[in-house]
Amino acid sequence: MRKAASSREFLFRTITWILIVLTSSFISFDIGVWTGIVIRSSGSGEGPAGKDGPVSSPQNLAESHRKAEELAKQIVASQLDELCKKVSPAIPKEEPQTSPNNGGGSPLFSDSLSHFVQGLARVSKGDFMQTYDLGVPPNANTDNLDALILYTTKTALPSNTDTKRDARHEDPTKPLPLLSATTATENCDTMNVILIDNLDNSRQCFALVGEQYRSYHVQRWMRRPDAQMRTGPSKCKLDANMPLRLTSRGWTVGGKQEFVTPEDNEVKRHQERLLAYLSAADDVKSRLRQTLEQMNGKTVVVMTCNRGQSELLMNFACSSRARGFDLQNVIVFPTDSETKELAEGMGLITFYEEKLMASIPKEEAIHYGDDVFSNVMFAKVLCVQLVNELGYDLLYQDVDLAWYKSPLDFFQDNSLPKFDMYFQDDGNRQVRFAPYAANSGFYFVRSNDKTRHLFRHFLYSGDLITAWQSHQTVVIALLAEHSSVMGLTVKIYSKETEEFPGGLQFHRKKEVMKNIISGNSKAYIFHMSWTNNKVDKLKYFQQLGEWYVNDQCIGRDVHEIAGTESGAGGGFKNGTVLSNCCSAEPIFKCHFRDKPSKLPCPDSPYTVQEPEESADLSFW
């Protein structure tokens, strides 16, 4: 501003002097012309004409004056042009005006943006996610990437003057400053974190709209047909010719809608189950409390199982006993009387409520997501909600697990960062599992107001499990919502974490599995996830060297195993099944040459199409 004022003052003085010079020149010239005319008109006094000719008439005088004036104007114009050429290079050009609202000098932030952006800075993504544990599983091999910090006010900018100037981008030749996460956020009273990826490589944009009633949800828009919720993928995929439409976050770029609303029959079935639960809840909680009080401590391991999956439950108990684990803090919620007897025959504590489990099928699921699978998933909600409601911290786990070390030792370590819930990373990065990719078959829960509210909400949302054919997608959606609304804290141990391997590692991480097999691993457990059905799980466990159930017990009820009738009351609770069915050593069998194996299986078939001669997919 000072430079601009100085320029205007200089220009004013210059023009003033030009006018003075021109006026003086004009007056001097005019006086000289008239003086000459007067002298000529007075002559020597010798008659009318005088010596030099006739005396001028008034008409001649006027004409002479007109010509003199015209000549004077020409001379003045010529002098003015000459003077301007000499003076103009000395006049400094005025700099573009800078609005006082954009902080002075930054070319990046205009008036129209300054209400919500006053600076930008870069932070190493790895440093940021280490400094602020968001709970989500970080993607591997991205530590060389940066996160972007946007400052909405000048007071939020870092304190250092030079850093502040760089964040304002006042020198456009310099890049945005790269700061530590601590320095970049030292003056941020609040911080909103938006997680971004583009795994499907779509032409993705983000719109930040300032000076608007705030939202803590991300609205998603896609160029797609205006299709019905349950329309097939072929009619719903991205179409560049369509307008952008508000879209569910469960809609894939291929056009599949993962998050549909429950249909009437699904709602009705859930209401019937919920009514049965609410009618019996007080009595059930009273009896369950008595059972939990007789167990070992205020933290319990919760499992549920139906008859179709009972061999996997038996294998967990047998392998744990073989390794010397005390299972007195494990409680099983069987969904039928046959599984109750089997579990008690294995020496496990059970809690069975027939009224609540009457709608749960006894048979095994044929594949992931089928009707049997979805109905069994509701039992997972019930057992966790009941134990959590009674004030117990708990570890929930599916039956397709093996323990190497007690996972309770990990979660009860006082040095563990304090989160409300901890999950194994499923490893799947489909849009329906965002943002946590939590595996709902192995997780730890602290009982508090936030988690109790979460599981009550989960219980009431059971119809979504049937509609979405997944327990996992529903719980992840609720985790995201309750994290936003209630401040629920959730920690996902990433798929690179050695302590909690699962199906991802089994099917895709050969070196990780070799370390587990050789005993050179930090693994606490192994979870046979990512496997379509019980038959495959059993084969994989056998080949991995983690199967401890004798063949004569597979697919058998208690009375068949013990050689007596069931229902004798208490006769099987002393470990009859445990002694008859559990092997002290793993029962190894080869099944597939391309899957992890305790021993080489070169003569076994491939699980995939036979490879070409040049390709070897064998595990060893």
C-alpha positions as CSV (number, residue, x, y, z in Angstrom):
1,M,0.0,0.0,0.0
2,R,2.9,2.4,0.8
3,K,4.5,1.7,-2.6
4,A,1.2,2.4,-4.4
5,A,0.8,5.7,-2.5
6,S,4.4,6.7,-3.4
7,S,3.8,6.0,-7.1
8,R,0.6,8.1,-7.2
9,E,2.5,11.0,-5.5
10,F,5.3,10.8,-8.0
11,L,2.9,10.8,-10.9
12,F,1.0,13.8,-9.6
13,R,4.2,15.9,-9.2
14,T,5.4,15.0,-12.7
15,I,2.1,15.9,-14.4
16,T,2.0,19.2,-12.4
17,W,5.4,20.2,-13.7
18,I,4.5,19.2,-17.2
19,L,1.5,21.5,-17.1
20,I,3.5,24.4,-15.7
21,V,6.2,24.1,-18.4
22,L,3.6,23.8,-21.2
23,T,1.6,26.8,-19.9
24,S,4.8,28.9,-19.6
25,S,5.8,27.9,-23.1
26,F,2.4,28.8,-24.5
27,I,2.2,32.2,-22.8
28,S,5.8,33.1,-23.9
29,F,5.1,32.1,-27.4
30,D,1.8,34.0,-27.6
31,I,3.4,37.2,-26.2
32,G,6.2,37.0,-28.7
33,V,3.7,36.7,-31.6
34,W,1.6,39.6,-30.5
35,T,4.6,41.8,-29.9
36,G,5.8,41.2,-33.5
37,I,2.3,42.1,-34.8
38,V,2.2,45.4,-32.8
39,I,5.7,46.4,-34.0
40,R,4.8,45.7,-37.6
41,S,1.5,47.6,-37.4
42,S,3.1,50.8,-35.9
43,G,5.8,51.0,-38.7
44,S,8.0,54.3,-39.0
45,G,5.0,56.8,-39.2
46,E,5.5,57.3,-43.1
47,G,2.0,57.2,-44.5
48,P,-0.6,54.5,-44.5
49,A,1.7,51.7,-45.8
50,G,5.0,52.6,-44.1
51,K,8.3,51.3,-45.2
52,D,7.6,47.6,-45.1
53,G,4.1,47.6,-46.6
54,P,0.6,48.4,-45.8
55,V,-0.7,48.7,-42.3
56,S,-2.7,45.5,-41.2
57,S,-6.5,45.8,-41.0
58,P,-8.6,44.2,-38.2
59,Q,-9.3,41.3,-40.5
60,N,-5.7,40.7,-41.2
61,L,-4.9,40.9,-37.5
62,A,-7.5,38.2,-36.6
63,E,-6.2,35.9,-39.3
64,S,-2.7,36.3,-38.1
65,H,-3.8,35.6,-34.5
66,R,-5.5,32.3,-35.7
67,K,-2.4,31.1,-37.5
68,A,-0.2,31.9,-34.5
69,E,-2.5,30.0,-32.1
70,E,-2.5,27.0,-34.4
71,L,1.3,27.0,-34.7
72,A,1.5,27.4,-30.9
73,K,-0.7,24.3,-30.4
74,Q,1.5,22.2,-32.7
75,I,4.6,23.3,-30.9
76,V,3.0,22.5,-27.5
77,A,1.9,19.0,-28.6
78,S,5.3,18.3,-29.9
79,Q,7.0,19.4,-26.7
80,L,4.5,17.4,-24.6
81,D,5.1,14.2,-26.5
82,E,8.9,14.7,-26.2
83,L,8.6,15.3,-22.5
84,C,6.4,12.2,-21.8
85,K,8.8,10.0,-23.6
86,K,11.6,11.2,-21.3
87,V,9.5,11.0,-18.1
88,S,7.4,7.8,-18.5
89,P,10.2,5.3,-17.9
90,A,10.8,6.9,-14.5
91,I,7.2,6.3,-13.4
92,P,7.0,3.0,-11.4
93,K,4.2,0.6,-12.4
94,E,1.6,0.1,-9.6
95,E,1.5,-3.4,-8.1
96,P,-1.7,-5.4,-8.2
97,Q,-4.0,-4.6,-5.3
98,T,-3.9,-7.1,-2.4
99,S,-7.1,-7.6,-0.5
100,P,-6.7,-7.1,3.3
101,N,-8.9,-10.2,3.8
102,N,-6.5,-12.8,2.4
103,G,-3.7,-12.0,4.8
104,G,-1.4,-10.1,2.5
105,G,0.6,-11.5,-0.3
106,S,-0.4,-15.1,-0.7
107,P,-1.4,-15.9,-4.3
108,L,-3.0,-19.2,-3.2
109,F,-5.9,-18.0,-1.1
110,S,-8.4,-15.6,-2.6
111,D,-11.1,-13.7,-0.7
112,S,-13.7,-16.3,-1.7
113,L,-11.7,-19.1,0.1
114,S,-10.2,-17.2,3.0
115,H,-13.2,-17.9,5.2
116,F,-12.2,-21.5,5.6
117,V,-8.6,-21.9,4.3
118,Q,-5.7,-19.8,5.4
119,G,-2.8,-22.2,4.9
120,L,-1.6,-25.7,3.9
121,A,1.2,-27.9,5.1
122,R,2.5,-31.4,4.4
123,V,3.1,-34.1,7.0
124,S,4.6,-37.6,6.5
125,K,1.7,-40.0,6.5
126,G,3.6,-42.5,8.7
127,D,4.5,-39.8,11.2
128,F,0.9,-38.5,11.3
129,M,-0.7,-41.9,11.9
130,Q,1.9,-42.8,14.5
131,T,1.3,-39.5,16.3
132,Y,-2.5,-39.8,16.1
133,D,-3.6,-43.4,16.2
134,L,-6.8,-43.3,14.2
135,G,-7.5,-47.0,15.0
136,V,-7.9,-47.8,11.3
137,P,-5.4,-50.3,9.8
138,P,-2.7,-48.3,7.9
139,N,-1.9,-49.4,4.4
140,A,1.6,-50.9,4.1
141,N,4.4,-49.3,2.0
142,T,2.9,-45.8,2.1
143,D,5.4,-44.2,4.6
144,N,7.0,-42.2,1.8
145,L,3.7,-40.4,1.2
146,D,2.4,-37.2,2.8
147,A,-0.8,-36.1,4.4
148,L,-2.2,-32.6,3.8
149,I,-3.1,-30.3,6.7
150,L,-5.5,-27.5,5.9
151,Y,-5.7,-24.5,8.3
152,T,-9.0,-22.7,8.5
153,T,-7.8,-19.7,10.5
154,K,-4.4,-17.9,10.8
155,T,-4.3,-18.6,14.5
156,A,-4.2,-22.4,13.7
157,L,-1.0,-22.0,11.7
158,P,2.3,-23.1,13.3
159,S,3.9,-20.6,15.5
160,N,7.2,-20.1,13.7
161,T,7.1,-17.0,11.5
162,D,9.0,-18.6,8.5
163,T,6.9,-21.7,8.7
164,K,3.7,-19.7,8.8
165,R,4.8,-17.7,5.7
166,D,5.5,-21.0,3.9
167,A,2.2,-22.5,4.9
168,R,0.6,-19.3,3.6
169,H,2.4,-20.0,0.3
170,E,3.5,-16.3,0.1
171,D,6.5,-17.3,-2.0
172,P,5.0,-19.3,-4.9
173,T,8.4,-20.6,-5.9
174,K,8.7,-22.6,-2.7
175,P,6.8,-25.9,-2.1
176,L,4.4,-26.3,0.8
177,P,6.4,-26.9,4.0
178,L,7.0,-30.5,5.2
179,L,6.5,-30.5,9.0
180,S,6.4,-33.0,11.8
181,A,2.8,-34.0,12.9
182,T,3.4,-32.3,16.2
183,T,4.6,-29.0,14.7
184,A,1.9,-29.0,12.1
185,T,-0.9,-29.3,14.6
186,E,0.6,-27.4,17.5
187,N,-2.0,-24.6,17.4
188,C,-5.0,-26.8,16.2
189,D,-7.7,-26.8,18.9
190,T,-9.7,-29.2,16.9
191,M,-8.8,-31.5,13.9
192,N,-11.1,-33.2,11.5
193,V,-9.5,-36.2,9.7
194,I,-10.8,-37.4,6.3
195,L,-9.4,-40.8,5.1
196,I,-9.0,-41.0,1.3
197,D,-8.2,-43.8,-1.1
198,N,-9.0,-44.6,-4.7
199,L,-8.5,-48.4,-5.0
200,D,-10.9,-48.7,-7.9
201,N,-9.0,-45.9,-9.8
202,S,-12.1,-43.9,-10.6
203,R,-12.0,-40.2,-11.5
204,Q,-12.5,-39.1,-8.0
205,C,-12.9,-35.5,-6.6
206,F,-13.4,-34.0,-3.2
207,A,-15.4,-30.8,-2.6
208,L,-14.7,-28.8,0.6
209,V,-17.6,-26.4,1.2
210,G,-16.9,-23.7,3.7
211,E,-19.2,-21.4,5.7
212,Q,-21.8,-24.1,5.8
213,Y,-23.5,-26.0,8.7
214,R,-20.9,-28.6,9.5
215,S,-21.2,-32.4,8.9
216,Y,-19.1,-35.2,10.2
217,H,-20.2,-37.5,7.4
218,V,-18.9,-37.6,3.9
219,Q,-21.6,-37.4,1.2
220,R,-20.8,-39.6,-1.8
221,W,-22.0,-38.7,-5.3
222,M,-21.6,-40.9,-8.4
223,R,-22.4,-40.7,-12.1
224,R,-24.8,-43.6,-12.3
225,P,-28.4,-44.3,-13.4
226,D,-31.2,-43.5,-11.0
227,A,-31.7,-47.3,-10.3
228,Q,-33.7,-48.9,-7.6
229,M,-31.8,-50.2,-4.5
230,R,-31.9,-53.9,-5.4
231,T,-31.4,-53.5,-9.2
232,G,-28.7,-55.7,-10.6
233,P,-25.1,-54.5,-11.1
234,S,-25.4,-54.4,-14.9
235,K,-27.9,-51.6,-14.7
236,C,-26.2,-49.6,-11.9
237,K,-22.6,-49.3,-12.8
238,L,-20.8,-46.0,-13.4
239,D,-21.8,-44.1,-16.5
240,A,-19.9,-40.9,-17.5
241,N,-23.0,-39.7,-19.4
242,M,-25.1,-39.6,-16.2
243,P,-25.3,-36.7,-13.8
244,L,-23.7,-37.0,-10.3
245,R,-26.3,-38.5,-7.9
246,L,-26.2,-38.8,-4.1
247,T,-25.2,-42.4,-3.5
248,S,-24.8,-44.9,-0.6
249,R,-21.3,-45.6,0.5
250,G,-22.1,-49.3,-0.1
251,W,-22.5,-48.8,-3.9
252,T,-19.5,-50.2,-5.8
253,V,-18.1,-48.7,-9.0
254,G,-19.2,-52.0,-10.6
255,G,-22.8,-51.1,-9.7
256,K,-23.5,-53.5,-6.8
257,Q,-25.4,-52.0,-3.9
258,E,-24.0,-53.7,-0.8
259,F,-26.2,-51.9,1.7
260,V,-29.9,-52.5,1.0
261,T,-32.8,-51.9,3.3
262,P,-34.3,-55.1,4.9
263,E,-37.3,-56.6,3.3
264,D,-40.6,-57.1,5.1
265,N,-40.0,-60.8,5.8
266,E,-36.5,-60.0,7.2
267,V,-37.9,-57.3,9.5
268,K,-40.7,-59.6,10.7
269,R,-38.3,-62.4,11.5
270,H,-36.0,-60.1,13.4
271,Q,-39.0,-58.6,15.4
272,E,-40.0,-62.1,16.5
273,R,-36.5,-62.9,17.7
274,L,-36.2,-59.5,19.4
275,L,-39.6,-59.9,21.1
276,A,-38.4,-63.3,22.5
277,Y,-35.2,-61.7,23.8
278,L,-36.9,-58.7,25.4
279,S,-39.5,-60.9,27.1
280,A,-36.9,-63.1,28.7
281,A,-34.1,-60.6,29.1
282,D,-34.4,-60.0,32.9
283,D,-34.5,-63.7,33.8
284,V,-31.7,-64.5,31.3
285,K,-29.4,-61.8,32.7
286,S,-30.0,-62.9,36.2
287,R,-29.0,-66.5,35.5
288,L,-26.1,-65.5,33.3
289,R,-24.8,-63.2,36.1
290,Q,-24.7,-66.1,38.4
291,T,-22.7,-68.2,35.9
292,L,-20.2,-65.4,35.2
293,E,-19.6,-64.7,38.9
294,Q,-18.4,-68.3,39.3
295,M,-15.8,-67.9,36.5
296,N,-12.2,-66.8,36.7
297,G,-12.0,-63.0,36.9
298,K,-13.8,-60.0,35.3
299,T,-12.7,-60.8,31.8
300,V,-14.1,-63.7,29.9
301,V,-13.8,-65.4,26.5
302,V,-17.1,-65.6,24.7
303,M,-17.9,-68.1,22.0
304,T,-21.1,-69.4,20.3
305,C,-21.6,-72.5,18.2
306,N,-24.3,-74.7,16.5
307,R,-24.2,-78.4,15.8
308,G,-22.9,-77.9,12.3
309,Q,-19.7,-76.2,13.5
310,S,-19.2,-78.3,16.7
311,E,-16.1,-80.1,15.3
312,L,-14.3,-76.7,15.2
313,L,-15.3,-76.0,18.7
314,M,-13.9,-79.4,19.8
315,N,-10.7,-78.7,18.0
316,F,-10.2,-75.4,19.8
317,A,-10.7,-77.1,23.1
318,C,-8.4,-80.0,22.2
319,S,-5.6,-77.9,20.8
320,S,-5.8,-75.5,23.8
321,R,-5.6,-78.4,26.3
322,A,-2.7,-79.9,24.4
323,R,-0.8,-76.6,24.8
324,G,-1.7,-76.4,28.5
325,F,-4.2,-73.5,28.5
326,D,-6.7,-73.1,31.3
327,L,-10.1,-72.6,29.7
328,Q,-12.0,-71.8,32.9
329,N,-12.6,-68.3,31.7
330,V,-14.2,-69.5,28.4
331,I,-18.0,-69.5,28.2
332,V,-19.8,-71.1,25.2
333,F,-23.3,-70.0,24.1
334,P,-24.6,-73.1,22.3
335,T,-27.5,-72.6,20.0
336,D,-28.9,-76.2,20.5
337,S,-28.9,-78.9,23.1
338,E,-26.5,-81.2,21.1
339,T,-23.8,-78.6,21.1
340,K,-24.4,-77.8,24.8
341,E,-23.7,-81.5,25.6
342,L,-20.6,-81.6,23.4
343,A,-19.1,-78.4,24.9
344,E,-19.7,-79.6,28.5
345,G,-18.3,-82.9,27.5
346,M,-15.1,-81.0,26.5
347,G,-15.0,-79.5,30.0
348,L,-16.2,-76.0,28.9
349,I,-18.7,-73.7,30.7
350,T,-21.9,-73.2,28.8
351,F,-25.0,-71.0,28.9
352,Y,-27.9,-72.2,26.9
353,E,-31.2,-70.4,26.5
354,E,-33.6,-72.4,24.3
355,K,-36.1,-69.6,23.9
356,L,-33.5,-67.2,22.5
357,M,-31.8,-69.8,20.2
358,A,-34.9,-71.5,18.9
359,S,-34.7,-69.7,15.5
360,I,-31.0,-70.6,15.0
361,P,-30.5,-73.5,12.5
362,K,-28.5,-76.6,13.7
363,E,-26.9,-77.4,10.4
364,E,-23.7,-75.9,9.1
365,A,-23.6,-73.1,6.5
366,I,-22.9,-74.3,3.0
367,H,-21.0,-71.1,2.2
368,Y,-20.3,-67.7,3.6
369,G,-23.4,-65.4,3.6
370,D,-26.1,-68.0,3.0
371,D,-29.3,-68.1,5.1
372,V,-27.9,-70.5,7.7
373,F,-24.8,-68.4,8.1
374,S,-26.9,-65.2,8.5
375,N,-29.1,-66.7,11.1
376,V,-26.2,-68.1,13.1
377,M,-24.7,-64.6,13.1
378,F,-27.5,-63.3,15.2
379,A,-26.3,-65.6,18.0
380,K,-23.0,-63.8,17.9
381,V,-24.9,-60.5,18.7
382,L,-26.9,-62.0,21.6
383,C,-24.0,-63.6,23.5
384,V,-21.7,-60.5,23.3
385,Q,-24.5,-58.1,24.1
386,L,-25.5,-60.0,27.3
387,V,-22.0,-60.4,28.7
388,N,-21.2,-56.8,27.9
389,E,-24.4,-55.5,29.4
390,L,-23.5,-57.2,32.7
391,G,-20.3,-55.2,33.0
392,Y,-17.7,-57.8,31.9
393,D,-14.8,-57.1,29.6
394,L,-14.7,-59.8,27.0
395,L,-12.8,-61.4,24.1
396,Y,-15.1,-62.7,21.5
397,Q,-13.8,-65.3,19.1
398,D,-15.2,-67.7,16.5
399,V,-14.6,-71.4,16.9
400,D,-12.2,-71.7,13.9
401,L,-9.2,-70.5,16.0
402,A,-6.1,-71.9,17.6
403,W,-4.2,-70.4,20.4
404,Y,-0.4,-70.2,20.6
405,K,-0.3,-67.8,23.6
406,S,-3.2,-66.6,25.6
407,P,-4.6,-63.6,23.9
408,L,-6.0,-62.3,27.2
409,D,-2.4,-61.7,28.3
410,F,-2.1,-59.3,25.3
411,F,-5.3,-57.4,25.9
412,Q,-4.9,-57.2,29.7
413,D,-1.4,-55.7,29.5
414,N,-1.5,-52.3,31.2
415,S,0.9,-50.8,28.6
416,L,-1.7,-51.4,25.8
417,P,-3.1,-48.1,24.4
418,K,-6.5,-47.6,25.8
419,F,-9.3,-48.1,23.2
420,D,-12.8,-49.3,23.8
421,M,-12.5,-52.1,21.3
422,Y,-9.7,-53.9,19.5
423,F,-10.1,-56.0,16.3
424,Q,-8.1,-58.3,14.1
425,D,-7.7,-56.8,10.6
426,D,-9.8,-58.8,8.2
427,G,-7.5,-57.7,5.4
428,N,-10.4,-57.2,2.9
429,R,-10.5,-53.7,1.5
430,Q,-13.9,-53.8,-0.3
431,V,-15.9,-50.6,0.1
432,R,-18.5,-52.3,2.4
433,F,-15.8,-52.9,5.0
434,A,-14.6,-49.3,5.2
435,P,-13.1,-47.6,7.2
436,Y,-12.1,-50.3,9.7
437,A,-12.0,-53.7,7.9
438,A,-12.6,-55.2,11.3
439,N,-12.8,-58.9,11.6
440,S,-15.9,-59.7,13.7
441,G,-14.6,-63.2,14.5
442,F,-11.9,-62.0,16.9
443,Y,-12.1,-58.8,19.0
444,F,-11.8,-57.5,22.5
445,V,-14.4,-55.2,24.2
446,R,-14.1,-53.1,27.3
447,S,-17.5,-52.9,29.1
448,N,-18.4,-49.2,29.4
449,D,-21.3,-46.8,28.5
450,K,-20.2,-46.5,24.9
451,T,-19.8,-50.2,24.2
452,R,-23.0,-51.1,26.0
453,H,-24.9,-48.6,23.8
454,L,-23.2,-49.9,20.7
455,F,-24.3,-53.5,21.3
456,R,-27.8,-52.5,22.2
457,H,-27.9,-50.7,18.9
458,F,-26.4,-53.8,17.2
459,L,-29.1,-56.0,18.8
460,Y,-31.9,-53.8,17.5
461,S,-30.3,-53.8,14.0
462,G,-30.2,-57.5,13.6
463,D,-32.4,-57.4,10.5
464,L,-29.5,-55.9,8.6
465,I,-27.4,-59.0,9.2
466,T,-29.9,-61.0,7.1
467,A,-30.4,-58.2,4.5
468,W,-26.6,-57.7,4.1
469,Q,-25.7,-61.4,4.6
470,S,-23.0,-60.4,7.0
471,H,-22.4,-59.8,10.7
472,Q,-19.1,-58.0,9.8
473,T,-20.4,-55.3,7.6
474,V,-23.2,-54.3,10.1
475,V,-20.8,-54.1,13.0
476,I,-18.3,-52.0,11.0
477,A,-21.1,-49.5,9.9
478,L,-22.1,-49.2,13.6
479,L,-18.5,-48.7,14.7
480,A,-18.1,-45.8,12.2
481,E,-21.3,-44.2,13.4
482,H,-20.7,-44.6,17.1
483,S,-17.1,-43.4,16.7
484,S,-18.5,-40.2,15.1
485,V,-21.5,-39.7,17.4
486,M,-20.4,-41.1,20.7
487,G,-16.6,-40.9,20.5
488,L,-16.2,-44.7,20.6
489,T,-12.5,-45.5,20.2
490,V,-11.7,-48.5,18.0
491,K,-8.3,-50.0,17.2
492,I,-7.7,-52.4,14.3
493,Y,-4.4,-54.3,14.4
494,S,-3.3,-54.1,10.8
495,K,-2.8,-57.1,8.6
496,E,1.0,-56.7,8.9
497,T,0.8,-57.2,12.7
498,E,2.4,-60.5,13.6
499,E,0.3,-61.2,16.7
500,F,-3.0,-61.9,15.0
501,P,-2.7,-63.7,11.7
502,G,-5.7,-65.2,9.8
503,G,-7.0,-66.2,6.5
504,L,-5.3,-63.4,4.6
505,Q,-1.9,-64.7,5.7
506,F,-2.9,-68.3,5.2
507,H,-3.8,-67.8,1.5
508,R,-1.5,-65.0,0.5
509,K,1.5,-64.6,2.8
510,K,3.8,-67.6,2.4
511,E,6.7,-66.4,4.4
512,V,4.5,-65.4,7.3
513,M,3.0,-68.9,7.4
514,K,6.4,-70.5,7.3
515,N,7.4,-68.5,10.3
516,I,4.3,-69.6,12.2
517,I,4.8,-73.2,11.3
518,S,8.5,-73.1,12.4
519,G,7.6,-71.3,15.6
520,N,9.5,-68.2,14.7
521,S,6.5,-65.9,15.0
522,K,5.0,-63.5,17.6
523,A,1.6,-64.9,16.8
524,Y,-0.8,-65.3,19.8
525,I,-3.6,-67.0,17.7
526,F,-4.4,-68.2,14.2
527,H,-7.9,-67.6,12.8
528,M,-8.9,-69.6,9.8
529,S,-11.0,-66.8,8.2
530,W,-11.3,-66.2,4.5
531,T,-12.5,-69.8,4.1
532,N,-15.8,-70.7,2.5
533,N,-17.0,-73.6,4.7
534,K,-16.3,-76.0,7.5
535,V,-15.1,-78.7,5.2
536,D,-12.2,-76.6,3.9
537,K,-11.4,-75.2,7.4
538,L,-11.0,-78.7,8.7
539,K,-8.7,-79.7,5.8
540,Y,-6.6,-76.5,6.2
541,F,-6.2,-77.1,9.9
542,Q,-5.1,-80.7,9.4
543,Q,-2.5,-79.7,6.8
544,L,-1.3,-76.8,9.0
545,G,-0.7,-79.2,11.9
546,E,-3.4,-77.6,14.0
547,W,-6.0,-80.4,14.1
548,Y,-6.4,-82.3,17.4
549,V,-9.8,-84.1,17.0
550,N,-9.8,-87.9,16.5
551,D,-11.7,-89.1,13.4
552,Q,-14.2,-91.2,15.3
553,C,-15.6,-88.0,17.0
554,I,-16.2,-85.9,13.8
555,G,-19.9,-85.5,13.1
556,R,-20.9,-87.4,16.3
557,D,-23.1,-86.4,19.2
558,V,-22.1,-87.0,22.8
559,H,-24.1,-90.3,23.3
560,E,-22.4,-91.7,20.2
561,I,-19.0,-90.7,21.4
562,A,-19.5,-92.0,25.0
563,G,-21.4,-95.1,24.0
564,T,-24.4,-94.2,26.1
565,E,-27.7,-92.3,25.8
566,S,-27.6,-88.5,26.1
567,G,-29.5,-86.7,28.7
568,A,-28.2,-88.6,31.7
569,G,-27.5,-85.3,33.4
570,G,-24.0,-84.4,34.4
571,G,-22.4,-87.6,33.1
572,F,-20.6,-85.7,30.3
573,K,-19.5,-82.7,32.2
574,N,-16.5,-84.4,33.6
575,G,-14.6,-84.4,30.3
576,T,-15.8,-87.7,28.7
577,V,-15.6,-86.2,25.2
578,L,-12.3,-84.6,26.0
579,S,-10.7,-87.9,26.9
580,N,-12.2,-89.8,24.0
581,C,-11.8,-87.2,21.2
582,C,-8.6,-85.2,21.8
583,S,-5.2,-86.2,20.5
584,A,-2.1,-85.1,22.4
585,E,-0.4,-84.5,19.1
586,P,-1.7,-82.8,16.0
587,I,-3.2,-85.1,13.4
588,F,-1.6,-84.2,10.1
589,K,-3.0,-84.9,6.7
590,C,-2.0,-83.6,3.2
591,H,-4.8,-82.1,1.1
592,F,-3.4,-79.4,-1.2
593,R,0.2,-78.8,-2.4
594,D,-0.3,-75.0,-2.8
595,K,-1.5,-74.3,0.7
596,P,0.5,-73.8,3.9
597,S,1.6,-77.2,5.3
598,K,3.4,-78.5,8.3
599,L,5.2,-81.0,6.0
600,P,5.6,-80.9,2.2
601,C,2.6,-82.3,0.2
602,P,4.1,-82.7,-3.3
603,D,1.7,-85.4,-4.4
604,S,-1.5,-83.5,-3.4
605,P,-3.7,-81.7,-5.9
606,Y,-3.8,-77.9,-6.4
607,T,-6.7,-75.9,-5.0
608,V,-6.4,-73.7,-8.2
609,Q,-6.2,-74.6,-11.8
610,E,-3.1,-76.8,-12.6
611,P,-0.2,-74.4,-13.3
612,E,1.9,-74.5,-16.4
613,E,5.2,-76.4,-16.2
614,S,7.2,-73.2,-15.7
615,A,5.0,-72.1,-12.7
616,D,5.3,-73.7,-9.3
617,L,2.5,-72.8,-6.9
618,S,3.5,-75.4,-4.2
619,F,3.9,-74.0,-0.7
620,W,7.3,-75.6,-0.1
